Structures are given as structure tokens and as C-alpha cells.
Amino acid sequence: MSDYLYIYRGGANREGRSPEVMQQVMQQWMAWLGELKAQGHLKSSGEPLEDTGKVVRNKTMITDGPYAESKDLVGGFSIVTADSLEKAAELSAGCPIFEAGGLVEVRPIMGM
């Protein structure tokens, strides 16, 4: 078994969503992550990220950011365990982010 990073991109448009809809979305995420955990695949559920931050370049250049296309903005992450990259990608199919037009980037974590 190897570890894989799920990077959640896009699908985080919270504007105009009622608290009830936000609660439903959160319940979908918790159910999906709970299913991965029950199957022994979820190593770390990570955390959702705020839309703001800083970008550091050349050690001293610090700017506001990140400013990416909203469809590309990283909204959170998780770490899963799977037998292969293909299996890790398959496990991501139930992610609620797809319903909001987002995507899951699946990356192998290099063993050191």
C-alpha cells in the first residue's frame, strides 16, 4: 500500500449558498470521508483551506494570494492509502466536489 494526496480544486463557490445547503454539502463530504475511513483508505482527512493566503518567492518577496482561476484554486486536501495510483483515482470518484464542478488531483506521495 502507498499513500496518495487528494488535492481538491474548484467547486468551492460558497457565495449565494444558504446555510442549509452548506450543511448538506458538509454532510456529503463527511459521509464520503467516513466511507473511505471505514474501508481503511483514509489516512488523513486534511482540512479545508481559506480562500486567502500569501505567496512567498525568493525568500523575501511576499505577496497576497493565491490568485488562481477560481476553478483551479486549491480548497483542501486528504491523504489516502491504496494499492495503486489507479485505485486511488477510483476511490476519488465519490467525492462531492464533482457535483460543484470541481476536481480531485491525485498525486503519489514519494517515499523518503
Backbone torsions as a table, in degrees:
resi	resn	phi	psi	omega
1	MET	NA	140.9	178.4
2	SER	-124.2	163.0	179.0
3	ASP	-98.6	144.7	-179.7
4	TYR	-134.3	143.5	178.7
5	LEU	-99.1	126.7	170.4
6	TYR	-96.0	121.1	176.0
7	ILE	-109.1	117.6	-176.8
8	TYR	-90.0	120.1	-177.6
9	ARG	-118.8	137.4	176.8
10	GLY	67.0	-171.2	177.2
11	GLY	69.9	12.5	-174.0
12	ALA	-106.1	19.5	-178.5
13	ASN	-67.8	101.8	-176.9
14	ARG	-91.0	-13.8	-177.3
15	GLU	-64.6	134.5	176.8
16	GLY	82.6	-2.9	178.1
17	ARG	-87.0	134.5	177.7
18	SER	-73.6	160.3	176.1
19	PRO	-58.5	-33.2	179.1
20	GLU	-65.8	-43.4	178.7
21	VAL	-65.7	-41.9	178.2
22	MET	-60.2	-39.3	178.5
23	GLN	-65.5	-41.0	178.1
24	GLN	-63.0	-43.0	178.6
25	VAL	-62.2	-44.6	179.0
26	MET	-61.5	-39.5	178.0
27	GLN	-64.4	-37.8	176.6
28	GLN	-63.1	-43.6	178.4
29	TRP	-62.5	-45.2	-178.6
30	MET	-64.5	-38.2	178.4
31	ALA	-65.7	-44.4	-179.6
32	TRP	-65.1	-46.1	178.2
33	LEU	-64.4	-37.0	176.9
34	GLY	-63.1	-38.2	177.5
35	GLU	-65.7	-44.2	176.8
36	LEU	-60.3	-41.2	179.4
37	LYS	-65.1	-44.2	-179.9
38	ALA	-61.5	-31.4	179.5
39	GLN	-84.0	-2.4	179.3
40	GLY	81.5	17.4	-178.1
41	HIS	-99.4	-22.8	-175.2
42	LEU	-86.1	116.5	178.4
43	LYS	-94.7	-39.8	178.5
44	SER	-149.7	128.1	-179.1
45	SER	-79.9	-6.2	-180.0
46	GLY	60.8	-161.4	-179.7
47	GLU	-146.6	150.2	171.6
48	PRO	-68.1	150.9	-178.6
49	LEU	-106.6	148.9	173.7
50	GLU	-69.5	160.4	180.0
51	ASP	-79.0	-9.3	-177.6
52	THR	-108.4	168.8	177.8
53	GLY	171.3	-165.4	177.6
54	LYS	-129.7	150.8	174.7
55	VAL	-116.7	127.3	-178.9
56	VAL	-110.9	126.3	177.3
57	ARG	-127.6	141.7	174.6
58	ASN	54.2	35.1	176.0
59	LYS	65.4	-31.6	-173.9
60	THR	-118.6	-14.3	-179.0
61	MET	-90.8	108.5	-178.6
62	ILE	-118.1	125.0	-179.9
63	THR	-127.7	160.7	173.8
64	ASP	-66.2	152.5	179.4
65	GLY	169.9	-170.5	-3.0
66	PRO	-78.2	143.7	176.9
67	TYR	-118.3	84.1	175.6
68	ALA	-113.1	168.2	171.3
69	GLU	-55.3	139.3	-176.3
70	SER	-58.0	-29.6	178.7
71	LYS	-70.5	-16.5	-178.8
72	ASP	-105.0	-7.9	-175.3
73	LEU	-64.7	130.6	178.1
74	VAL	-74.1	123.3	-178.0
75	GLY	-105.0	-11.8	-179.3
76	GLY	170.1	-176.3	-177.4
77	PHE	-157.0	162.3	171.2
78	SER	-146.7	160.7	173.0
79	ILE	-119.4	127.5	179.2
80	VAL	-121.4	161.1	176.4
81	THR	-114.8	133.7	-180.0
82	ALA	-153.3	165.3	-179.4
83	ASP	-73.5	-24.4	-176.6
84	SER	-158.8	165.6	175.3
85	LEU	-60.6	-39.2	179.6
86	GLU	-62.4	-41.8	178.8
87	LYS	-66.9	-41.1	178.4
88	ALA	-61.5	-41.7	177.8
89	ALA	-64.6	-41.1	178.8
90	GLU	-61.5	-41.0	-179.9
91	LEU	-64.4	-26.3	-178.8
92	SER	-74.6	-10.8	-174.3
93	ALA	-59.5	-25.3	-179.1
94	GLY	-88.3	3.9	-175.7
95	CYS	-64.9	131.7	179.6
96	PRO	-65.0	-15.3	-177.7
97	ILE	-62.7	-26.8	-178.9
98	PHE	-63.7	-33.2	179.8
99	GLU	-66.9	-20.4	-179.5
100	ALA	-104.1	13.3	177.3
101	GLY	81.9	11.2	179.3
102	GLY	-90.4	-174.5	179.6
103	LEU	-143.2	163.7	176.0
104	VAL	-117.5	120.5	172.9
105	GLU	-91.3	127.3	-177.6
106	VAL	-110.1	120.3	-176.3
107	ARG	-128.0	131.4	173.4
108	PRO	-65.4	141.2	174.4
109	ILE	-94.2	121.8	-176.4
110	MET	-71.1	127.2	176.1
111	GLY	-72.8	137.7	-179.3
112	MET	-110.0	NA	NA
